[in-house]
Amino acid sequence: MKKIIIAIDGPAGSGKSTTAKIAAERLGYVYIDTGAMYRAVTLAWLRAKKELTEDILCKMLDGIHIELKPSENGQRTILNGEDVSDEIRTIEVTKNVSPVSAIGCVREKLVEMQRELGKNGAVVMDGRDIGTIVFPNAELKIFLIASAETRAQRRTLELKNKGIEESIEEIKKQIIERDRYDSSREISPLRKAYDAIEIDTSNLTIEGQVEKVVELALEKINLQ
Ligand code: DC
């Protein structure tokens, strides 16, 4: 089977990671969650208890080694040898990840890693700038959207399943704030690539989203 690159971008809670993970499994492709990489850098910075300045972050980067390891239940994120897959999902990391991911040297380092990871194709990569910056020549680009209400409901449930209680109003506020930050930053803001296919997942089931992506992917693969 032809090994294409599938870029899935969109705002927080639009269904990217769930869709990308299952679609990758069905296609026999590798799933790469780039948000986890920005979250790992954010965790390293939080642990260092330093101020958030470009200078400090750029100096810290040499000591931050991130590995992504495929596992049965998706990707594991390893920070300097430690599995931080759960810790990078805490509310504290989520609250701080947007400003950290807006810093130029952080983006440069992680984009370079992402290009290396995807260079041989057969990947489904999700993020904010995969179709615009990381792989502007990706064979298939999907842009997922959903209403803020739906996205907040999904995130609240996701956290609840992990034993974290947070009100839907608070989550919705954080999502809107993160959208604003991610879309308005100077370097590689969240936006739809001109050649991306937009899918509104507000009224779709997970299976419905996956089916659409797999169908589009197979069309592209068969064309190659
Ligand atoms: O997908 P996520 O919620 O785990 O992403 C966390 C943050 O990382 C998100 O608010 C913006 C940033 N991000 C980014 O700037 N570029 C990417 N390719 C992926 C994530």
Residues whose N, C-alpha, C, O or C-beta is under 5 A from the ligand:
A	BS01	DC	A12 T34 G35 A36 Y38 V97 S98 S101 D126 G127 R128 D129 R178 D182
